[in-house]
Amino acid sequence: MIPLIGLILGLIIGLLLNFDIPSAYSAYVAVGILAALDSIIGALTATLQNRFNARLFISGFIGNSAIAVALAALGDQLNLPLNLAAVFAFGNRIFINFSTIRRILIDRWDERKLKRSQS
């Protein structure tokens, strides 16, 4: 639940602040945000599975974001679109975690429905 609250607070703060990012850094920021979003959705999945670990979440959040930004920077230096590797990897993980969340929530819904019908 904490990651979801943090995500909502971050979105509200981001919408209220008028902060312009220079276009030269937009690729770095986009990949960093995608990596952070992957960590948040992964934390939500772990919470639903009762496996959430705060140290693992923080290290993954910072580490994944740093690696994604470094990969984008290296790609710029080599004139290769290496940021696409990060976009693919984190995008894939986001969809996998979302499907896991969906399955968990549907299973819980079905269990509650079954318990109500048996009562």
Secondary structure, 3 states (H helix, E strand, C coil): CHHHHHHHHHHHHHHHCCCCCCHHHHHHHHHHHHHHHHHHHHHHHHHHCCCCCHHHHHHHHHHHHHHHHHHHHHHHHHCCCCHHHHHHHHHHHHHHHHHHHHHHHHHHHHHHHHHHHHC
